[in-house]
Structures are given as structure tokens and as C-alpha cells.
């Protein structure tokens, strides 16, 4: 009976963790999707200015580049699942998909923060280095927009895996309830 109760509690913790993952990843996906059009537009404007040689000054460049705002993504559900041991009770494919998702998010945030700091570093901003700074900013935004597209695909996959895990748990719970009801009626 104690084992049954523990299994039930484990299922409830996993269900709660899955709900938290789905909610958090949905919020993160919305943040990335909201930022992506602006980031693509900024990259395209900078690329056009680079190709036409139409960037007037360092100040103009800095104003354009500083309009980029890195997206802040949450990872509390992942950190909580790690801290509570919930991941150990989940299917390997689910944990693998979640690990990949959160790893890519982390890489995206690291890239967006560190790249912006380098682009606007005073040592990289002078009239002589303006074309190089513009080129580097386009390369940086190419990386960011590529990662945003990749995150979109990864989020969709993660939601599919989470939904499959939820369905499996619900089916198992229903099967157990059915077996318990049958056992009770036979007694």
C-alpha cells in the first residue's frame, strides 16, 4: 500500500512539473516570437546600410544597435525539477527534450548578452572601425535570429513530448483506477 501511495505521489509531482514546464515554455516561446520580427528587421536594416555604405556616424550606429533588447527567458521549472528530483521520475525522452530546450535557451541568452556588450564596447567603436562594427553586428543578429528560429522548432517539439507524457500518465492513472475498482468489486 505504501508503494502504491508513493507511486501516486510521484505521478502527481511529475504532472505538476509537466504543467510548470508547459506554462514556462509557452511564456518563453511567446517572448521569443514577439522579439523575432524586430530582430530580423534590425538585421535587415543594418545589412542594407552596410551594403550601401549608408551609415553616417558611430552615434547613429550605436543608436541603431542599442535598440536591440535581449530576451529574458525563464528556467525556474527546470531548476525546480532538478532540485526536487522530479526529473529522475520522468521518461528519458522527455528529460532529453527538456534538457535540449533549456540548454538552447541558455545558449541563446548567453549569446545575446555577451554579443551586445562586445558590439557596443568603446574599443570597437570608432570611425575607422565603423564598417567592421556594422559587419559584426549583422553577423551577431544573424546568429540571434537563427537561434530564435531554432528555439521555435524546439519549443514545438518540447510541447509534443510534454503532451505525450501527460497522456501516458493520465492513461496509466485511468488504468490503475479501473483495476482498483475491479479489485474492490471482486472483494
ZINORGI-V994315 format. One record per run of one state. SS is the DSSP state (H for helix, E for strand, - for the rest). FROM is the first residue (numbers start at 0). TO is the last residue. Records with the same first field share a line. If there is no record, write none. Layout:
SS->FROM-TO, FROM-TO
//
This chain:
-->0-0, 52-56, 65-74, 84-84, 89-90, 119-120, 124-128, 186-186
H->1-51, 57-64, 75-83, 85-88, 91-118, 121-123, 129-185
//
